[in-house]
Amino acid sequence: MQQNSRQLRDQNLASIALLSAIAYGLLGFTPAWADLTVKAVEAGQEVQSRLSHLKRRVDAALPGVGPNVSIITRLDLGLEWIVDHQNSTYEEHALSGAPEDKDDAAPEDLEAVLEEPESEIADEAQTSCEADISRTSQTDTIAGLKTAAWKIVCKDEAPAGMTLWVAEPQGALAEAVAEGKQFIEAYARLEAVPPAPSAWLVSAFLAEELMHLVPDADRLPEGLPLAAEGPGEPEAGNGPAAHVRLVEVTALNTDPIDPAVFEIPSEFTRVARLADTGIQ
């Protein structure tokens, strides 16, 4: 059993190794990866997400920890850090598919993970929603991009549901989103969970809501969601809650990101647990 588990962990690094081999010039050149920075307002809070090849950082307030917290995911190291900037401390967690011996974390060929059978992936997306998905005639300009509105409604819960504002990225942004989808797939394989929709590049909260409504991500509209509207908090005696913007992107760009952004400052102290993060 232990040997099979170790073999699975090694296989789960395959997509990472494939990307790393290319990124570090094993094919004879070093490509310019398209970085992606997204700023958004999520439930009234500002959130910033930065993605560069095998590295991702999300900056936001984290309940139970503090107002200035980063979650840094390093697929190249098989690690995730939760960083409390206010107290100069951080937690470290191994991704579940990472090898126990980090000296074994750099195989020559990293393609196998993306070819693993789907049976290896835990099907955690459970929902009773039978969703209708339809494009409406509404459009909006969000973060400088034209978007189209898509209505997602559970047939048994109408008029509850969600309106998703989706853009079709072009040029460098399209390249960055495509790379982001590779990151999502590699992360899902490493953690043995279903891959999140592309909305995860904008907001983990939005991605979770969509996975609840539409577990089959292939049914979702093509493109990058830049905003979502859904029911707000109902007011007593006033009937159904009005729809409000749950998430909205305020800016996004593909400028190169300083690699230091994805590192822990040398003066920070590692602790066993920051506070009630909910991450074991």
URFENCOR-V420654 format. One record per residue. N is the residue number from 1. RES is the residue in one letter. SS is DSSP state (helix for helix, strand for strand, loop for the rest). OMEGA is omega as a letter, one per 30 degrees, with the letter a starting at -180 (none if undefined). Layout:
# URFENCOR-V420654
n:N res:RES ss:SS omega:OMEGA
n:N res:RES ss:SS omega:OMEGA
This chain:
# URFENCOR-V420654
n:1 res:M ss:loop omega:a
n:2 res:Q ss:helix omega:l
n:3 res:Q ss:helix omega:l
n:4 res:N ss:helix omega:l
n:5 res:S ss:helix omega:l
n:6 res:R ss:helix omega:l
n:7 res:Q ss:helix omega:l
n:8 res:L ss:helix omega:l
n:9 res:R ss:helix omega:l
n:10 res:D ss:helix omega:l
n:11 res:Q ss:helix omega:a
n:12 res:N ss:loop omega:l
n:13 res:L ss:loop omega:a
n:14 res:A ss:helix omega:a
n:15 res:S ss:helix omega:l
n:16 res:I ss:helix omega:a
n:17 res:A ss:helix omega:l
n:18 res:L ss:helix omega:l
n:19 res:L ss:helix omega:a
n:20 res:S ss:helix omega:a
n:21 res:A ss:helix omega:l
n:22 res:I ss:helix omega:a
n:23 res:A ss:helix omega:a
n:24 res:Y ss:loop omega:l
n:25 res:G ss:loop omega:l
n:26 res:L ss:loop omega:l
n:27 res:L ss:loop omega:l
n:28 res:G ss:loop omega:l
n:29 res:F ss:loop omega:l
n:30 res:T ss:loop omega:a
n:31 res:P ss:loop omega:l
n:32 res:A ss:loop omega:a
n:33 res:W ss:loop omega:a
n:34 res:A ss:loop omega:l
n:35 res:D ss:loop omega:a
n:36 res:L ss:strand omega:l
n:37 res:T ss:strand omega:a
n:38 res:V ss:strand omega:l
n:39 res:K ss:strand omega:a
n:40 res:A ss:strand omega:l
n:41 res:V ss:strand omega:a
n:42 res:E ss:strand omega:a
n:43 res:A ss:loop omega:l
n:44 res:G ss:loop omega:a
n:45 res:Q ss:strand omega:l
n:46 res:E ss:strand omega:l
n:47 res:V ss:strand omega:l
n:48 res:Q ss:strand omega:l
n:49 res:S ss:strand omega:l
n:50 res:R ss:strand omega:a
n:51 res:L ss:strand omega:l
n:52 res:S ss:strand omega:l
n:53 res:H ss:loop omega:a
n:54 res:L ss:loop omega:a
n:55 res:K ss:strand omega:l
n:56 res:R ss:strand omega:l
n:57 res:R ss:strand omega:l
n:58 res:V ss:strand omega:l
n:59 res:D ss:strand omega:a
n:60 res:A ss:strand omega:l
n:61 res:A ss:strand omega:a
n:62 res:L ss:strand omega:a
n:63 res:P ss:loop omega:l
n:64 res:G ss:loop omega:l
n:65 res:V ss:loop omega:l
n:66 res:G ss:strand omega:a
n:67 res:P ss:strand omega:a
n:68 res:N ss:strand omega:a
n:69 res:V ss:strand omega:l
n:70 res:S ss:strand omega:l
n:71 res:I ss:strand omega:a
n:72 res:I ss:strand omega:l
n:73 res:T ss:strand omega:a
n:74 res:R ss:strand omega:l
n:75 res:L ss:loop omega:a
n:76 res:D ss:loop omega:l
n:77 res:L ss:loop omega:a
n:78 res:G ss:loop omega:a
n:79 res:L ss:strand omega:l
n:80 res:E ss:strand omega:l
n:81 res:W ss:strand omega:l
n:82 res:I ss:strand omega:a
n:83 res:V ss:strand omega:l
n:84 res:D ss:strand omega:a
n:85 res:H ss:loop omega:a
n:86 res:Q ss:loop omega:a
n:87 res:N ss:loop omega:l
n:88 res:S ss:loop omega:l
n:89 res:T ss:strand omega:l
n:90 res:Y ss:strand omega:l
n:91 res:E ss:strand omega:l
n:92 res:E ss:strand omega:l
n:93 res:H ss:strand omega:l
n:94 res:A ss:strand omega:l
n:95 res:L ss:loop omega:a
n:96 res:S ss:loop omega:l
n:97 res:G ss:loop omega:a
n:98 res:A ss:loop omega:l
n:99 res:P ss:loop omega:l
n:100 res:E ss:loop omega:l
n:101 res:D ss:loop omega:a
n:102 res:K ss:helix omega:l
n:103 res:D ss:helix omega:l
n:104 res:D ss:helix omega:a
n:105 res:A ss:loop omega:a
n:106 res:A ss:loop omega:l
n:107 res:P ss:loop omega:a
n:108 res:E ss:loop omega:a
n:109 res:D ss:loop omega:a
n:110 res:L ss:loop omega:a
n:111 res:E ss:loop omega:a
n:112 res:A ss:helix omega:a
n:113 res:V ss:helix omega:a
n:114 res:L ss:helix omega:l
n:115 res:E ss:helix omega:l
n:116 res:E ss:loop omega:l
n:117 res:P ss:loop omega:a
n:118 res:E ss:helix omega:a
n:119 res:S ss:helix omega:l
n:120 res:E ss:helix omega:a
n:121 res:I ss:loop omega:l
n:122 res:A ss:strand omega:l
n:123 res:D ss:loop omega:a
n:124 res:E ss:loop omega:a
n:125 res:A ss:loop omega:a
n:126 res:Q ss:loop omega:l
n:127 res:T ss:loop omega:l
n:128 res:S ss:loop omega:a
n:129 res:C ss:loop omega:l
n:130 res:E ss:loop omega:a
n:131 res:A ss:strand omega:l
n:132 res:D ss:strand omega:a
n:133 res:I ss:strand omega:a
n:134 res:S ss:strand omega:l
n:135 res:R ss:strand omega:l
n:136 res:T ss:strand omega:l
n:137 res:S ss:strand omega:a
n:138 res:Q ss:strand omega:l
n:139 res:T ss:strand omega:l
n:140 res:D ss:strand omega:l
n:141 res:T ss:strand omega:a
n:142 res:I ss:strand omega:a
n:143 res:A ss:loop omega:l
n:144 res:G ss:loop omega:a
n:145 res:L ss:strand omega:l
n:146 res:K ss:strand omega:l
n:147 res:T ss:strand omega:l
n:148 res:A ss:strand omega:a
n:149 res:A ss:strand omega:l
n:150 res:W ss:strand omega:l
n:151 res:K ss:strand omega:l
n:152 res:I ss:strand omega:a
n:153 res:V ss:strand omega:l
n:154 res:C ss:strand omega:a
n:155 res:K ss:loop omega:a
n:156 res:D ss:loop omega:a
n:157 res:E ss:loop omega:l
n:158 res:A ss:loop omega:g
n:159 res:P ss:loop omega:l
n:160 res:A ss:loop omega:a
n:161 res:G ss:strand omega:a
n:162 res:M ss:strand omega:l
n:163 res:T ss:strand omega:a
n:164 res:L ss:strand omega:l
n:165 res:W ss:strand omega:a
n:166 res:V ss:strand omega:l
n:167 res:A ss:strand omega:l
n:168 res:E ss:loop omega:a
n:169 res:P ss:loop omega:l
n:170 res:Q ss:loop omega:l
n:171 res:G ss:helix omega:a
n:172 res:A ss:helix omega:l
n:173 res:L ss:helix omega:l
n:174 res:A ss:helix omega:l
n:175 res:E ss:helix omega:a
n:176 res:A ss:helix omega:l
n:177 res:V ss:helix omega:l
n:178 res:A ss:helix omega:l
n:179 res:E ss:helix omega:l
n:180 res:G ss:helix omega:l
n:181 res:K ss:helix omega:l
n:182 res:Q ss:helix omega:l
n:183 res:F ss:helix omega:l
n:184 res:I ss:helix omega:a
n:185 res:E ss:helix omega:l
n:186 res:A ss:helix omega:l
n:187 res:Y ss:helix omega:a
n:188 res:A ss:helix omega:l
n:189 res:R ss:helix omega:a
n:190 res:L ss:helix omega:a
n:191 res:E ss:helix omega:a
n:192 res:A ss:loop omega:l
n:193 res:V ss:strand omega:l
n:194 res:P ss:loop omega:l
n:195 res:P ss:loop omega:l
n:196 res:A ss:loop omega:l
n:197 res:P ss:loop omega:a
n:198 res:S ss:helix omega:l
n:199 res:A ss:helix omega:l
n:200 res:W ss:helix omega:l
n:201 res:L ss:helix omega:a
n:202 res:V ss:loop omega:a
n:203 res:S ss:loop omega:l
n:204 res:A ss:helix omega:l
n:205 res:F ss:helix omega:a
n:206 res:L ss:helix omega:l
n:207 res:A ss:helix omega:l
n:208 res:E ss:helix omega:l
n:209 res:E ss:helix omega:a
n:210 res:L ss:helix omega:l
n:211 res:M ss:helix omega:l
n:212 res:H ss:helix omega:a
n:213 res:L ss:helix omega:a
n:214 res:V ss:loop omega:a
n:215 res:P ss:loop omega:l
n:216 res:D ss:loop omega:a
n:217 res:A ss:helix omega:l
n:218 res:D ss:helix omega:l
n:219 res:R ss:helix omega:a
n:220 res:L ss:loop omega:l
n:221 res:P ss:loop omega:l
n:222 res:E ss:loop omega:l
n:223 res:G ss:loop omega:a
n:224 res:L ss:strand omega:l
n:225 res:P ss:strand omega:l
n:226 res:L ss:strand omega:l
n:227 res:A ss:strand omega:l
n:228 res:A ss:strand omega:l
n:229 res:E ss:strand omega:l
n:230 res:G ss:strand omega:a
n:231 res:P ss:strand omega:l
n:232 res:G ss:loop omega:l
n:233 res:E ss:loop omega:l
n:234 res:P ss:loop omega:l
n:235 res:E ss:loop omega:a
n:236 res:A ss:loop omega:l
n:237 res:G ss:loop omega:a
n:238 res:N ss:loop omega:l
n:239 res:G ss:loop omega:a
n:240 res:P ss:loop omega:l
n:241 res:A ss:loop omega:l
n:242 res:A ss:loop omega:l
n:243 res:H ss:strand omega:a
n:244 res:V ss:strand omega:l
n:245 res:R ss:strand omega:l
n:246 res:L ss:strand omega:a
n:247 res:V ss:strand omega:l
n:248 res:E ss:strand omega:l
n:249 res:V ss:strand omega:l
n:250 res:T ss:strand omega:l
n:251 res:A ss:strand omega:l
n:252 res:L ss:strand omega:l
n:253 res:N ss:strand omega:a
n:254 res:T ss:loop omega:l
n:255 res:D ss:loop omega:l
n:256 res:P ss:loop omega:a
n:257 res:I ss:loop omega:l
n:258 res:D ss:loop omega:l
n:259 res:P ss:helix omega:a
n:260 res:A ss:helix omega:l
n:261 res:V ss:helix omega:a
n:262 res:F ss:helix omega:l
n:263 res:E ss:loop omega:l
n:264 res:I ss:loop omega:l
n:265 res:P ss:loop omega:a
n:266 res:S ss:loop omega:a
n:267 res:E ss:loop omega:l
n:268 res:F ss:loop omega:a
n:269 res:T ss:strand omega:l
n:270 res:R ss:strand omega:l
n:271 res:V ss:loop omega:a
n:272 res:A ss:loop omega:a
n:273 res:R ss:loop omega:a
n:274 res:L ss:loop omega:a
n:275 res:A ss:loop omega:a
n:276 res:D ss:loop omega:a
n:277 res:T ss:loop omega:a
n:278 res:G ss:loop omega:l
n:279 res:I ss:loop omega:a
n:280 res:Q ss:loop omega:none
